[in-house]
Amino acid sequence: MEGLARSGGAHASVIFTPLAPRELREPSLLIGYPSLVVDEVSAKRPSAALLRGEQPKGLLRIPAAARQDTSMAGLASAALSEVMVVGELPVYSIIAAYWRMLDRGKKGSFVGLEEQQAKTLSMEGKVAGDLTLKLFYWFEKPVVDELVETMNPFLPGLTCRPEEARRFLEEDPRVREGLTEPVKAMKQEKVAVLAEKLYKLLTSESRAARKPSELIGYAYYTESMPLRDLREAAYALQALAELKGLNHVYAAAATPVQAGAAARIAYRASRQNTCSAIYSMHAARPQPRQEGRVKYIVVGRGDEWPILGVVQQQLALLGDIQEGVVAAMEHDDGLLVLLESLLENYGYSWLREAIEKKCVTPIEDKPLASLDPGRCRL
């Protein structure tokens, strides 16, 4: 996919492609690729790269900066802030860091550049945060609604289930005020009780080890953007990318109100299917199918449109998807999978070969690909 960005008298093409071009004929900035691409690319004009992974060493073909503990939005905004005013871009860094689950430091703080960016944004009044119970909308909605809304961590039996969430609070007088009050308004000792109950739920329902920092830690929200809960915003933008295309997400920085509204609509439209897919897979715990190196489980069919990225992430946290397994959805075009999942599980070199052999066919303008298992015996 290619879009156009303009600033003053300058313009730039924005191209989304899972593989970096072998040759850069125009001044270019590569963003988000693994650091090994600097050994593969040649540049005819001055170019640079912001990459994921270890910082490349030695004599490089193009200047490059790489980080493992920071989102690409965080790395980009940090680099750009040295030469220009970056506006709201650091807020998207926080959103991207939540998607990458980089809030795993001490007391649930960020582990990369976003930690300092969050502090700066707080001083500027662009975000607000606290050490809290990390339920979606912890700062404004009653706890009963927060339990239903929270998708990260997915709370089996409570997420997407209003009656069960109400019963969960009603049965314990210590947290019953959560029927009308948000986490932010509750006394610290009662928040601790609620956190303990939820952590017990998570650990009892999960086949994988869970961490307290998934529930307790620093959480940020914003008053200046339509997607106020920045943890939910990560899921909303992922829904927008999967359902409508990456160009819609790219437009968020320039048109935050319109893009935010579109993301919310996409997220809400797919949320119930996402919950249904997680609940179904969590109950069935199916064995993965395997073709060559590719292991996958089918989490949806036909017109059911779960957010694959969310399903993959939360099933992995619950221990229902093991390492090396990708979530897939049956569709008229075959099996749909998330390119990010293929990259993380099998590596960039494998992905390049898979695309060349038509085992994987990227879907234009989306973070998805069609998977042909019969061609995947690589």
Kinemage of the C-alpha trace (Angstrom):
@kinemage 1
@onewidth
@group {chain A} dominant
@subgroup {mainchain}
@vectorlist {calphas} color= white
{ca met a 1} P 0.000 0.000 0.000
{ca glu a 2} L 1.236 3.493 -0.755
{ca gly a 3} L 0.025 6.783 0.682
{ca leu a 4} L 1.182 10.374 0.431
{ca ala a 5} L 2.272 12.645 3.264
{ca arg a 6} L 2.899 16.362 2.787
{ca ser a 7} L 4.566 18.951 4.985
{ca gly a 8} L 5.045 22.468 3.645
{ca gly a 9} L 6.632 22.164 0.202
{ca ala a 10} L 7.815 18.597 0.751
{ca his a 11} L 5.996 15.329 0.236
{ca ala a 12} L 6.771 11.705 0.911
{ca ser a 13} L 5.334 8.375 -0.147
{ca val a 14} L 4.384 6.019 2.671
{ca ile a 15} L 4.616 2.386 1.608
{ca phe a 16} L 3.493 -0.581 3.713
{ca thr a 17} L 5.239 -3.799 2.767
{ca pro a 18} L 6.230 -6.831 4.869
{ca leu a 19} L 9.621 -7.118 3.146
{ca ala a 20} L 12.155 -4.349 2.846
{ca pro a 21} L 13.144 -3.489 -0.733
{ca arg a 22} L 16.542 -4.793 -1.801
{ca glu a 23} L 17.422 -1.436 -3.361
{ca leu a 24} L 16.470 2.104 -2.356
{ca arg a 25} L 16.437 4.372 -5.395
{ca glu a 26} L 15.010 7.404 -3.584
{ca pro a 27} L 15.897 8.884 -0.184
{ca ser a 28} L 14.120 6.506 2.172
{ca leu a 29} L 13.508 5.720 5.811
{ca leu a 30} L 12.928 2.055 6.636
{ca ile a 31} L 10.849 1.604 9.788
{ca gly a 32} L 10.062 -1.503 11.781
{ca tyr a 33} L 12.049 -4.185 9.987
{ca pro a 34} L 14.417 -6.598 11.749
{ca ser a 35} L 17.947 -5.233 12.076
{ca leu a 36} L 19.325 -7.845 9.666
{ca val a 37} L 17.862 -5.947 6.680
{ca val a 38} L 20.787 -3.516 6.757
{ca asp a 39} L 22.922 -6.344 5.371
{ca glu a 40} L 20.510 -6.894 2.470
{ca val a 41} L 19.639 -3.403 1.278
{ca ser a 42} L 21.613 -1.070 -0.941
{ca ala a 43} L 20.827 2.624 -1.305
{ca lys a 44} L 21.307 4.812 -4.372
{ca arg a 45} L 20.361 7.936 -2.399
{ca pro a 46} L 20.853 8.965 1.252
{ca ser a 47} L 18.666 6.737 3.421
{ca ala a 48} L 18.369 5.516 7.011
{ca ala a 49} L 16.551 2.905 9.066
{ca leu a 50} L 14.750 2.578 12.410
{ca leu a 51} L 14.765 -1.125 13.148
{ca arg a 52} L 13.674 -3.732 15.654
{ca gly a 53} L 16.307 -5.876 17.355
{ca glu a 54} L 19.931 -5.481 18.313
{ca gln a 55} L 21.821 -2.416 17.131
{ca pro a 56} L 23.728 -3.446 13.971
{ca lys a 57} L 27.495 -3.352 14.359
{ca gly a 58} L 30.339 -2.691 11.998
{ca leu a 59} L 30.281 -0.728 8.770
{ca leu a 60} L 26.640 -0.322 7.715
{ca arg a 61} L 25.280 0.242 4.217
{ca ile a 62} L 22.846 2.827 5.612
{ca pro a 63} L 22.739 4.575 9.013
{ca ala a 64} L 20.500 2.608 11.372
{ca ala a 65} L 19.147 2.719 14.903
{ca ala a 66} L 17.611 -0.396 16.449
{ca arg a 67} L 15.943 -1.191 19.776
{ca gln a 68} L 14.281 -4.278 21.231
{ca asp a 69} L 12.609 -2.652 24.208
{ca thr a 70} L 10.884 0.239 22.423
{ca ser a 71} L 8.079 0.525 19.907
{ca met a 72} L 8.856 1.880 16.473
{ca ala a 73} L 6.615 4.857 17.186
{ca gly a 74} L 8.699 5.510 20.295
{ca leu a 75} L 11.972 5.238 18.418
{ca ala a 76} L 10.691 7.425 15.584
{ca ser a 77} L 9.331 10.141 17.874
{ca ala a 78} L 12.553 10.150 19.904
{ca ala a 79} L 14.645 10.557 16.756
{ca leu a 80} L 12.381 13.205 15.221
{ca ser a 81} L 12.198 15.210 18.453
{ca glu a 82} L 15.875 16.060 17.951
{ca val a 83} L 15.106 18.058 14.799
{ca met a 84} L 11.420 19.062 14.931
{ca val a 85} L 8.288 19.438 17.044
{ca val a 86} L 6.625 16.014 17.144
{ca gly a 87} L 3.266 17.097 18.566
{ca glu a 88} L 1.058 14.166 19.614
{ca leu a 89} L 3.327 11.461 18.176
{ca pro a 90} L 4.677 10.406 21.595
{ca val a 91} L 1.097 9.600 22.657
{ca tyr a 92} L 1.016 7.022 19.861
{ca ser a 93} L 4.322 5.751 21.219
{ca ile a 94} L 2.534 4.902 24.472
{ca ile a 95} L -0.259 3.160 22.557
{ca ala a 96} L 2.249 1.162 20.509
{ca ala a 97} L 4.201 0.243 23.653
{ca tyr a 98} L 1.029 -1.152 25.188
{ca trp a 99} L 0.458 -3.247 22.072
{ca arg a 100} L 4.020 -4.568 22.353
{ca met a 101} L 3.391 -5.243 26.057
{ca leu a 102} L 6.413 -3.166 27.010
{ca asp a 103} L 4.807 -2.156 30.313
{ca arg a 104} L 6.632 -4.947 32.088
{ca gly a 105} L 9.178 -2.996 34.076
{ca lys a 106} L 9.199 -2.297 37.807
{ca lys a 107} L 5.638 -1.626 39.002
{ca gly a 108} L 4.387 -2.169 35.474
{ca ser a 109} L 6.314 0.775 34.045
{ca phe a 110} L 7.634 0.845 30.489
{ca val a 111} L 11.034 -0.672 29.804
{ca gly a 112} L 12.145 1.461 26.844
{ca leu a 113} L 12.113 5.039 25.623
{ca glu a 114} L 8.404 5.245 26.382
{ca glu a 115} L 9.113 5.470 30.114
{ca gln a 116} L 10.652 8.924 29.754
{ca gln a 117} L 8.141 9.891 27.075
{ca ala a 118} L 5.265 9.037 29.427
{ca lys a 119} L 6.788 11.236 32.133
{ca thr a 120} L 7.232 14.115 29.684
{ca leu a 121} L 3.690 13.752 28.355
{ca ser a 122} L 2.392 13.780 31.935
{ca met a 123} L 4.235 17.029 32.697
{ca glu a 124} L 2.837 18.543 29.491
{ca gly a 125} L -0.692 17.527 30.455
{ca lys a 126} L -1.140 15.330 27.380
{ca val a 127} L -1.596 12.131 29.363
{ca ala a 128} L -2.488 11.276 32.941
{ca gly a 129} L -1.657 8.105 34.776
{ca asp a 130} L -1.341 6.346 38.065
{ca leu a 131} L -0.208 3.138 39.706
{ca thr a 132} L -3.510 1.310 39.593
{ca leu a 133} L -5.501 -1.779 38.715
{ca lys a 134} L -5.102 -1.879 34.941
{ca leu a 135} L -8.713 -2.341 33.895
{ca phe a 136} L -9.883 -0.539 30.780
{ca tyr a 137} L -11.394 2.831 31.770
{ca trp a 138} L -10.221 2.440 35.365
{ca phe a 139} L -10.372 6.228 35.638
{ca glu a 140} L -14.035 6.839 34.828
{ca lys a 141} L -16.392 3.837 34.420
{ca pro a 142} L -17.873 1.714 37.220
{ca val a 143} L -15.759 -1.365 37.920
{ca val a 144} L -18.558 -3.625 36.690
{ca asp a 145} L -18.267 -2.003 33.261
{ca glu a 146} L -14.472 -2.002 33.420
{ca leu a 147} L -14.461 -5.767 33.948
{ca val a 148} L -16.658 -6.266 30.908
{ca glu a 149} L -14.603 -3.894 28.755
{ca thr a 150} L -11.132 -5.161 29.735
{ca met a 151} L -9.501 -7.271 27.026
{ca asn a 152} L -5.939 -7.047 28.316
{ca pro a 153} L -5.674 -9.086 30.351
{ca phe a 154} L -8.658 -11.074 29.125
{ca leu a 155} L -10.631 -12.051 32.242
{ca pro a 156} L -12.283 -15.431 31.604
{ca gly a 157} L -15.887 -15.391 32.745
{ca leu a 158} L -15.996 -11.594 33.104
{ca thr a 159} L -14.789 -9.980 29.875
{ca cys a 160} L -17.776 -9.393 27.555
{ca arg a 161} L -20.143 -10.902 30.152
{ca pro a 162} L -22.065 -8.188 32.043
{ca glu a 163} L -24.226 -10.452 34.208
{ca glu a 164} L -21.261 -12.499 35.406
{ca ala a 165} L -19.263 -9.320 36.127
{ca arg a 166} L -22.128 -7.942 38.211
{ca arg a 167} L -22.436 -11.213 40.127
{ca phe a 168} L -18.659 -11.270 40.714
{ca leu a 169} L -18.886 -7.945 42.555
{ca glu a 170} L -22.213 -8.519 44.281
{ca glu a 171} L -20.993 -11.708 45.961
{ca asp a 172} L -18.209 -9.938 47.876
{ca pro a 173} L -19.223 -6.947 50.040
{ca arg a 174} L -15.608 -5.762 50.114
{ca val a 175} L -15.749 -4.814 46.414
{ca arg a 176} L -19.491 -4.287 45.953
{ca glu a 177} L -19.055 -0.536 45.521
{ca gly a 178} L -17.507 -1.386 42.166
{ca leu a 179} L -21.084 -1.689 40.899
{ca thr a 180} L -21.244 2.101 40.858
{ca glu a 181} L -17.694 3.402 41.363
{ca pro a 182} L -14.577 3.287 39.148
{ca val a 183} L -11.283 1.878 40.386
{ca lys a 184} L -9.970 5.434 40.658
{ca ala a 185} L -12.602 6.286 43.319
{ca met a 186} L -12.121 3.151 45.444
{ca lys a 187} L -10.001 3.010 48.558
{ca gln a 188} L -6.589 1.431 48.132
{ca glu a 189} L -7.359 -1.535 50.378
{ca lys a 190} L -10.462 -2.385 48.372
{ca val a 191} L -8.549 -2.106 45.091
{ca ala a 192} L -6.022 -4.548 46.570
{ca val a 193} L -8.838 -7.013 47.360
{ca leu a 194} L -10.208 -6.701 43.840
{ca ala a 195} L -6.739 -7.169 42.349
{ca glu a 196} L -6.198 -10.292 44.449
{ca lys a 197} L -9.523 -11.774 43.316
{ca leu a 198} L -8.783 -11.058 39.663
{ca tyr a 199} L -5.249 -12.420 39.871
{ca lys a 200} L -6.612 -15.608 41.427
{ca leu a 201} L -9.055 -15.847 38.514
{ca leu a 202} L -6.270 -15.376 35.966
{ca thr a 203} L -3.932 -17.922 37.494
{ca ser a 204} L -6.670 -20.529 37.897
{ca glu a 205} L -7.817 -20.143 34.294
{ca ser a 206} L -4.379 -19.995 32.654
{ca arg a 207} L -2.136 -22.798 31.514
{ca ala a 208} L 0.799 -20.357 31.447
{ca ala a 209} L 2.330 -18.407 34.328
{ca arg a 210} L 0.796 -14.976 34.914
{ca lys a 211} L 2.426 -11.897 36.407
{ca pro a 212} L 0.885 -9.482 38.927
{ca ser a 213} L 2.121 -6.617 36.723
{ca glu a 214} L -0.486 -7.647 34.134
{ca leu a 215} L -3.085 -6.334 36.576
{ca ile a 216} L -1.273 -3.813 38.765
{ca gly a 217} L 0.969 -1.137 37.295
{ca tyr a 218} L 1.115 2.291 35.753
{ca ala a 219} L -1.723 2.981 33.315
{ca tyr a 220} L -2.184 6.108 31.231
{ca tyr a 221} L -5.116 7.841 29.601
{ca thr a 222} L -5.505 11.068 27.683
{ca glu a 223} L -7.934 13.965 27.570
{ca ser a 224} L -6.645 15.243 24.234
{ca met a 225} L -7.585 12.344 21.948
{ca pro a 226} L -10.861 10.500 21.236
{ca leu a 227} L -9.351 7.132 22.229
{ca arg a 228} L -8.954 8.092 25.878
{ca asp a 229} L -7.872 4.774 27.396
{ca leu a 230} L -4.489 4.241 25.778
{ca arg a 231} L -4.451 0.505 26.511
{ca glu a 232} L -7.788 0.022 24.773
{ca ala a 233} L -6.604 2.362 22.011
{ca ala a 234} L -3.924 -0.178 21.086
{ca tyr a 235} L -6.635 -2.766 20.439
{ca ala a 236} L -8.891 -0.289 18.644
{ca leu a 237} L -6.125 0.700 16.217
{ca gln a 238} L -5.293 -2.967 15.635
{ca ala a 239} L -8.957 -3.572 14.777
{ca leu a 240} L -8.901 -0.622 12.396
{ca ala a 241} L -5.770 -1.954 10.684
{ca glu a 242} L -7.155 -5.482 10.280
{ca leu a 243} L -10.666 -4.515 9.206
{ca lys a 244} L -10.131 -1.307 7.244
{ca gly a 245} L -6.433 -1.116 6.418
{ca leu a 246} L -3.155 0.349 7.540
{ca asn a 247} L -3.799 3.579 5.662
{ca his a 248} L -6.560 4.367 8.151
{ca val a 249} L -4.149 3.911 11.058
{ca tyr a 250} L -1.500 5.970 9.290
{ca ala a 251} L -4.037 8.812 9.066
{ca ala a 252} L -4.513 8.853 12.849
{ca ala a 253} L -1.671 11.279 13.514
{ca ala a 254} L -3.049 13.803 10.993
{ca thr a 255} L -6.774 13.308 11.664
{ca pro a 256} L -7.034 11.942 15.227
{ca val a 257} L -10.741 12.681 15.666
{ca gln a 258} L -11.831 10.953 12.455
{ca ala a 259} L -9.375 8.064 12.804
{ca gly a 260} L -10.273 7.640 16.462
{ca ala a 261} L -13.963 7.424 15.624
{ca ala a 262} L -13.270 4.897 12.846
{ca ala a 263} L -11.086 2.817 15.176
{ca arg a 264} L -13.749 2.768 17.857
{ca ile a 265} L -16.383 1.631 15.343
{ca ala a 266} L -14.131 -1.126 13.983
{ca tyr a 267} L -13.224 -2.270 17.481
{ca arg a 268} L -16.792 -2.335 18.745
{ca ala a 269} L -18.004 -4.125 15.612
{ca ser a 270} L -15.470 -6.940 16.054
{ca arg a 271} L -15.249 -7.079 19.853
{ca gln a 272} L -17.943 -9.673 20.461
{ca asn a 273} L -16.510 -11.972 17.780
{ca thr a 274} L -13.082 -11.527 19.356
{ca cys a 275} L -14.440 -12.506 22.773
{ca ser a 276} L -16.312 -15.475 21.286
{ca ala a 277} L -13.156 -16.733 19.557
{ca ile a 278} L -11.110 -16.479 22.760
{ca tyr a 279} L -13.772 -18.172 24.869
{ca ser a 280} L -14.236 -20.948 22.296
{ca met a 281} L -10.521 -21.670 21.961
{ca his a 282} L -9.963 -21.396 25.704
{ca ala a 283} L -12.657 -24.003 26.328
{ca ala a 284} L -11.682 -26.376 23.498
{ca arg a 285} L -7.886 -25.946 23.656
{ca pro a 286} L -7.485 -27.602 20.251
{ca gln a 287} L -4.281 -29.173 19.073
{ca pro a 288} L -2.553 -27.172 16.338
{ca arg a 289} L -2.342 -28.372 12.773
{ca gln a 290} L 1.063 -28.398 11.117
{ca glu a 291} L 2.253 -27.961 7.533
{ca gly a 292} L 6.025 -27.912 7.255
{ca arg a 293} L 7.222 -25.468 9.865
{ca val a 294} L 3.887 -23.694 10.178
{ca lys a 295} L 1.698 -24.600 13.150
{ca tyr a 296} L -1.742 -23.005 13.343
{ca ile a 297} L -5.146 -23.213 14.965
{ca val a 298} L -8.349 -21.976 13.341
{ca val a 299} L -10.067 -19.437 15.598
{ca gly a 300} L -12.841 -18.188 13.293
{ca arg a 301} L -14.741 -18.933 10.125
{ca gly a 302} L -16.807 -17.281 7.414
{ca asp a 303} L -18.237 -13.920 8.376
{ca glu a 304} L -16.918 -14.097 11.924
{ca trp a 305} L -14.311 -11.360 12.158
{ca pro a 306} L -12.345 -11.505 15.390
{ca ile a 307} L -9.348 -9.246 15.755
{ca leu a 308} L -6.672 -11.826 15.062
{ca gly a 309} L -3.927 -9.881 16.785
{ca val a 310} L -5.928 -9.697 20.012
{ca val a 311} L -6.933 -13.364 19.836
{ca gln a 312} L -3.316 -14.414 19.247
{ca gln a 313} L -2.022 -12.254 22.084
{ca gln a 314} L -4.556 -13.202 24.736
{ca leu a 315} L -4.649 -16.931 23.932
{ca ala a 316} L -0.862 -16.938 24.237
{ca leu a 317} L -1.082 -15.268 27.661
{ca leu a 318} L -3.689 -17.818 28.745
{ca gly a 319} L -1.393 -20.601 27.569
{ca asp a 320} L -3.860 -21.860 24.953
{ca ile a 321} L -1.506 -21.064 22.069
{ca gln a 322} L 1.991 -22.410 22.490
{ca glu a 323} L 5.141 -20.834 21.135
{ca gly a 324} L 5.439 -21.349 17.386
{ca val a 325} L 1.662 -21.522 16.791
{ca val a 326} L -0.283 -18.824 14.911
{ca ala a 327} L -3.982 -18.034 15.032
{ca ala a 328} L -5.754 -18.391 11.678
{ca met a 329} L -9.214 -17.661 10.324
{ca glu a 330} L -10.903 -19.576 7.522
{ca his a 331} L -12.006 -17.323 4.697
{ca asp a 332} L -12.949 -17.448 1.024
{ca asp a 333} L -9.322 -16.636 0.183
{ca gly a 334} L -8.024 -19.459 2.383
{ca leu a 335} L -6.518 -19.074 5.833
{ca leu a 336} L -5.963 -15.561 7.103
{ca val a 337} L -3.092 -15.032 9.519
{ca leu a 338} L -1.332 -12.072 11.052
{ca leu a 339} L 1.965 -11.200 9.357
{ca glu a 340} L 3.344 -10.093 12.704
{ca ser a 341} L 2.694 -13.560 14.155
{ca leu a 342} L 4.482 -15.258 11.276
{ca leu a 343} L 7.443 -12.926 11.655
{ca glu a 344} L 7.715 -13.370 15.417
{ca asn a 345} L 7.351 -17.154 15.287
{ca tyr a 346} L 9.382 -18.065 12.197
{ca gly a 347} L 11.664 -15.130 11.475
{ca tyr a 348} L 12.220 -12.650 8.676
{ca ser a 349} L 14.275 -14.936 6.427
{ca trp a 350} L 11.584 -17.616 6.566
{ca leu a 351} L 8.899 -15.039 5.795
{ca arg a 352} L 10.768 -13.805 2.722
{ca glu a 353} L 11.120 -17.360 1.397
{ca ala a 354} L 7.476 -18.147 2.217
{ca ile a 355} L 6.279 -15.101 0.278
{ca glu a 356} L 8.487 -16.004 -2.694
{ca lys a 357} L 7.073 -19.563 -2.742
{ca lys a 358} L 3.442 -18.359 -2.415
{ca cys a 359} L 3.038 -20.102 0.927
{ca val a 360} L 2.235 -16.651 2.312
{ca thr a 361} L 0.509 -13.960 0.252
{ca pro a 362} L 0.312 -10.548 1.948
{ca ile a 363} L -3.051 -8.823 1.687
{ca glu a 364} L -2.634 -5.335 0.325
{ca asp a 365} L -2.987 -2.526 2.854
{ca lys a 366} L -3.565 -4.874 5.804
{ca pro a 367} L -1.360 -6.536 8.438
{ca leu a 368} L -2.767 -9.883 7.271
{ca ala a 369} L -1.757 -12.568 4.817
{ca ser a 370} L -3.353 -15.535 3.127
{ca leu a 371} L -1.707 -18.772 4.173
{ca asp a 372} L -1.592 -21.742 1.784
{ca pro a 373} L -0.506 -24.662 3.994
{ca gly a 374} L 0.100 -26.917 1.007
{ca arg a 375} L 2.926 -24.634 -0.134
{ca cys a 376} L 4.467 -24.245 3.306
{ca arg a 377} L 6.744 -27.247 3.393
{ca leu a 378} L 9.813 -25.028 3.539
